Amino acid sequence: MSEFLLVFRRDYKTQEIQPSAEQMKEHLAHWQVFFASLKDKLARPIQRFDPQGKIVMGSDAISDGPYAEVTQSIGGLLIINAEDYEEAVGIAKTCPVLELGGTVEVRQGV
């Protein structure tokens, strides 16, 4: 069993593609089901992060993140236990962020 990082990204900026309040309510219910399905796979507890953050660019350059020109930004991440990439990618394929045109990056811990 190995640890895998799942990084969830989607466009949170382009106004015309954002879900309505009703769509978001339904979408959040899908996340609850997704998280419940992972209860035996989580390597670490689910944790929320500040959506803004900071970007460090060299020793003195720090800006509010994410970059203005980037449309997709990180919406969350999980660390799961899986046998291999095939299993981790299978889990990623069920992630609700994909419903809204997002992506899931999968990385194995080394």
Secondary structure, 3 states (H helix, E strand, C coil): CEEEEEEEEEECCCHHHCCCHHHHHHHHHHHHHHHHHCCCCECCCCCCCCCCCEEEECCCEEEECCCCCCCEEEEEEEEEEECCHHHHHHHHCCCHHHHHCCEEEEEECC
